[in-house]
Amino acid sequence: MSTVVEVKDLTKRYGNLIAVDGVSFSVEEGEVFGVLGPNGAGKTTTVEIIEGLRKPDSGEVRVCGIDALREPARIKDLIGVQLQATSLYDRIRVKEAVDLFGGYYRKAIPTATLLEEVSLTDKQGSYVDGLSGGQRQRLALALALVNDPGVVFLDEPTTGLDPQARRNVWSIVRSLQERGKTVILTTHYMEEAEQLCGRVAIMDLGKVIALDRPSALVAAAGLQSTIELTAVPETLRSALVEADLPGRISEDGDQMLVYTAKPSHVLKEVTRIAADRDIDLESISVRRATLEDVFLALTGKQLRE
């Protein structure tokens, strides 16, 4: 695969604030690449510099082999951009909006094709101000795709959406990758990054503090799975403590947490010990370590702060 976006030592200051502090990464063709971090981490500023919407104080950006800082106009036909908020006339209809944006480019995907792709065909005659939040986001996606770009930038594409609308957007992102598009998305939803991204760059205070596949980041952090049991009777609690399970046990009243690198083995042992004593487990769950756990381990802060 070839590199389609390359960022080197990118820096952007606003007075005494360093919003982007020496950021470097590359994105490969056909990849869904996530820029993950809390609000104020520098995600949006970084992406807007790549898109040509902001000028950095220093650094280099190349998009499809083009120096994006010196020749921003050349990359406009190659990229599609969905900003955090897309402003349109309230009384413009959905089809009219897509037609309007398509007219800005030498080449544009037919409006009917785009509306079908984002599941808005039945809303093509509706005014924008009558759309739901999820429908507005899907329209914003259509506008970002109108010029059939090879590289698509999505800035917080599902913020404020309900779970179903969020998954509708995820489906569109997956279909873009299936068609060979390169997608760069910013998000502060760790589940979104884990579901969509082949690799993620985790940002905090303007810096990239980790970059790899989500599973590799979890493994590198040495994090474990957690088995949680609630309403544990004393007889079972004592038996589990004596069982020498491969992991660390934490107790809080009648709740037990087992931190382990072998969740399947521990789960089998727990259920066997309970069955041997004819004890019904009221509630048991297994939670694997996540990107949010990685961020917490790296910074001591919750991802959504």
N, C-alpha and C positions, 0 to 999 in steps of 0.2 A: 504493500500500500504506500501511496505517496503522502507527503505532508502537505496539507492544504492551508493550515494556519500555523504560523510560528511567531511567538512572542518572546522577546529577549529584554531582560532588565528594564521593564516598563515602570516608570515612576510618574506620579501626578500629585502635586501639592496644591492645597487651598490655604494660603496663609501659612500658619504653623502646623496645619493638619496634613499629614502624609496619607492621602487616600489610597494610593497604590505605591507599594514600596518594593521595587526591584523584582517585579513579577515576571517569571519565565515559564513557558510551557509550549507544547506543540500539539496539534490535533491532526489525526490521520483521516484520509478520505474514507467516507462511509461510517465514521464513528459517531456515536452519541456521547459527547463529552460534557460532563457537568462541572459547573463552578459552584461550589457549595459553601455556605457559611451564614452566619447570622446577619440581620440587618445592620448596615454600616461597616461590613467587612471589606468593602471595596469591589464587590462582584460587578455591580452595574457599571461603575466607572471604568473598570478594566474592559468590559465588553463594549461599552460605548466608544472607547478609544479604538478598538479593533474595527468597529463598524465605521469609523471616520466621523463620529458625532462629537468627539472631544479630542483636543490635542494634548499629548503628554508633555511633561517637562523633559523627559529623556527616555531612551529606549528604542527598540525596533519592532515593527510589525510587518509581516508579510502574509498576504492572503492570495492563494493560488499563484504564488511566485511573484506577486506584485508588491512593491513597497507601498503599503497602505497609507503611510504617513506623508509620503511625497506625491502620490498619485491616487488620492481617495476617490476621484471621479471614476477611475477605471474599474474599481471594484463594485460600483453601485449596481451594475447589471449582473454581477456574479453572486450577490448575496441577497437574502431576504431577512427582514428584521421585524420582530414583534416586540414592541416596547412594553414596559410595565403597564402603561395606560395608553390606549389608542383613542384619540379624540376625533369624532366625526360629527357632522351636522345631525342633529336629532331627527330632522324631518327628511333625511335621505333614506331611500329604500336599500335593502341589502344588495339587490342586483345592481342598482345604480352605483353603489359604493365600489363594488368590485370592478364594474365597467370603468369607473373613473380612474382607479389606481392602475388598471391595465393599460389605460391610455398614456400613462407616463413612460412606458417602456417601448422599445423597438419590437420586442417579442413578448407576447403575453399568452398565458394559458386561457382557453375559452372559459368564460364565466360559468357556463353550465357545468363544465367539468370540475371546476374548483368547488362550486357549491355542493355538488354531489360528494366530493371527497371529504368535505367537512360537515356533511349531513345537514345542510341548510337549504336544500332545494325547495322544501315546503315553506320556507320563510323568505324566499327571494323577493316577494312583493311587500314584505313588512317593513315598517319604519324602524330605524335603528333604536329609537328610544323605547320601542315596545319589546325589545329582546331581553331575555333573561341574562344573568351573568355568564352562564356557560355558553349561551349562544353568541354573546358579544365576543367572548374569547375565541370561539371557533371562527367568527367573522374576521377577527384580527389575524388569525392564522392564515385564512384565505388571502388576505391582503398581503401578508408576508410571502406567500407562495406564488403570487400572481405572475411574476416574471420567470418562473421555473428556475429558481436559483439552485446552485450546486451546494451552497453553504447557507444554512438557516440558523439565525440567532433568535432564541426565545428567552426573554427576560422575565423571570417569575411567571411562567405561563398559566399557573393554576392557583395563584394567590386569591383567596376569597371565594373559591368555588366549593360547592358541596361535593361529597365523595363521588357521586355518580358523574357529575360534570367533569371532575378531575380525571376520572378514568377514561372518559370520552376523549379528552385531550391526549392522554397517554397513548390511546389507540392510534391517533393521528400521527404522533411522533414515531411510533413503531413502524407505521406504514411508510413514512418518509425514509427511514433507514432501509427498509426492505427494497425501496426504489433506488438505493445507492446515494441518497443525500447525506451530507455531513451536517450534524445538528450540534450546536453549542447552546446549552441552556444553563441559566442561573436559577438557583432555588435555595430555599432554606428548609425544604421538606426532605428529611433524610430518606423517607420511604420512596419518594419520587426519584431521587438519585439512584437508590438501590434497584428500583424497578426498571429504569430506562437506560442508565449510563454504563458503558463499558469501562470507562475510567472517570475519576473525579479528581478535581483539585480542590482541596479544602482551604479556604481563606479565613484569616482572622487578622484584624488590625492592619489591613492592606498587604499582608504577606501570604504567600502560599506556604502552608505549614505541613502539607502532606499531599502526595499525588500518586495515585495507583488505581488498580481495580478495587471496587468496594470490598470484595472478599479478601483481597490481599492486605488492604489497610487494617481490617479487623484482625487478621492473623498476625500481622506485624506488630500490632499493639499488644499482643499476648492476651487478648480478652477471651472470656469464656462464656459458655452457655449457663443459663440459670434455670434450675428446676424449682418451682414454687409449689408448696403444699400448704393448704389452709385447713383449719379445724382438725389438727393432728392430735389424736388422743395420746395420753401419756405413755401407754404401753408401746405404741408404734414409735413414738419419739425416742424412747430409750433404745428400742431395737435398732433404729436407724443410726443413732449415735455409736452404738457398739459394732455396727456392721462394717466399719472401716471402708466406707465408700470412697472411690477415687475423686476426691474433691474437698472443698471446704464447706462446712455447714454453719449457717447462721440461724439463730433462733430468736423469735420475737413473740412471746406468748404462745399461742397454739399454732403459730405460723412457722414454717421452716423453709429456708432457702438453701439449696445446694448448688454451689458454684463449681462447675466441672468442665473439663475438656473432653469428657466421654459421656455426653448426655444420654445416648441410647443405652449404654451399659447401666448407668445409674437408674434410669427409668425402669429398666427390666428388674433390677434388684429391689427397688422401692415397691413395685407392684407385687413381686414375689413375696417379700417380707410381709406385706399387708395381707396377702392372700393366705399365707401360712397361719396367720393369726386371726383369720376370718374377720378382717377389718375392711370396711368399705371406705375408699378414699373419697372424701366429699368434694375436693377440688384439687386438681394437679395440672400444672401447665409448664411448658418448656419455652423459654425465650432465648433466642440466640443473640449474641452481641451484634450491635448495629453501628452504622456510621455515627449516629448520635453518641453512642458510647465512646467511639474513637475520638470524637471532638471533645467530649468531656474529659477523657484521659489526657488529651494533648494540651488543653487550655484551662481545665477546671471550671469551664462555663457550659451552661446548657446551650444547645444549638439555636434555640429560638429566642434567646435574649436579645 
